[in-house]
Amino acid sequence: SSDYNAAVGNIMSFNATDLTPNVLDNAAIGNGFDQFVIAIKQQSTGKYICAGGFTSYQGTSLPSRRLCRLNADFTLDTTFTPPDFPLNIQCIEVDSNDKIYIGSSNVISGKGRLVRLNSNGTVDGAYMPGIGFDRPVLGIKLQPDGKLLVVGIFTTYNSSPAKGIIRLGITGVKDVSFSGVNQGFVLNTSFPKTIALQSNGDIVVGGDFLMYNNTTCGNIIILTSTGAVSKVPTDLDNSPAGSDNVMKVLVDSTDRIYVSGKFEQYGGGVVCNKIIRLYKNSFNNWVPDLTFNVISQGLDNGTTPESTAGFDMILNSKDDRRLVVVGNFTTAAGQPFTNIAVYSDTGAISPDGEYGTGTFTATEAPVIYS
């Protein structure tokens, strides 16, 4: 997980069983990174790929800015030799061969806004032939078959139209079977940024947008495996002050969809503070799950509602039921939690702290990895 308290330097380890800080790990991390961490992924070796705005780790300047690899004991892996990234990285993925996909605003070795690195950090020149994307990539998601879903504010891929979303084959060539995209997202007014997959191959996309394929939607849309509209869930864009975008979508083992972000209402005026769970009802429609009892409480608005958000979340790998949420908030479900909270399957937070407590200062969007 990632943290913004100077004492642990923008990265922090928690015990999976009770979500308390791991004392030994955090001692090994020491003063950590000098700047924020935006993404963490683990390779099969147990090593951690870290991306963000940093330029040093434990006081040592990194030869490559914004990307490094830590050993399983949190020491810096000096055998990892990635290229230098002048601009911030937005998202990363690691495949079954430990190759690393990186989305950003960078152009690396002629690869525009998306690059794949070999497991040792060198550029995989065989991937994604051509010049890549014309504008920033905001989110990526690997499918089980090795194909890569990409979303962002781009308009072309290898000089051909690609309106905010595309799927690439295993070599980085455009997947022509992703043919239901048609008009895609509205150019210059849409910011798709987060992707999740359902067991039937449907694709959940969240972000800041109001239309896809000429279909009105509110910051979340469910697509078929070919990119066509499958379902339009309850709108999450009816908030005051424009604080309405989705920051993260997450699908659990039963295909329920968790959503977090800056939204404050759903469906035209029902209160929903920054977090919600959707499920498919008997009419085959995606609607708010009222058994996840955070509808009226959720995450607080704090002193500046427009900046309050649930930035990232993940289901605890130990049980697939405890939902860990990080963001910019001071209460969760009506109880005092500063920027990190853990919900049970019913949306409750255990009064005895079983589901974890934590405090850190969020100056950048915190992220979490389990």
Secondary structure, DSSP 8 states (H G I E B T S, - for coil): -----TTTTT---B-TTT--B-HHHHHHHTT-BSS-EEEEEE-TTS-EEEEES-SEETTEE-SSTTEEEE-TTS-B-TT------SS-EEEEEE-TT--EEEEEEEEETTEEEEEEE-TTS-B-TTSS-S-BBSS-EEEEEE-TTS-EEEEES--EETTEE--SEEEE-TTS-B-TT----TT-B-TTT-EEEEEEE-TTS-EEEEEE-SEETTEE-SSEEEE-TTSSEEE--------GGG---EEEEEE-TT--EEEEES--EETTTEE--SEEEEEE-TTS-EEE-TTS--SSSSB---S-GGG-EEEEEEE-TTTS--EEEEEE-SEETTEE-BSEEEE-TTS---TTSTT---B---SS------
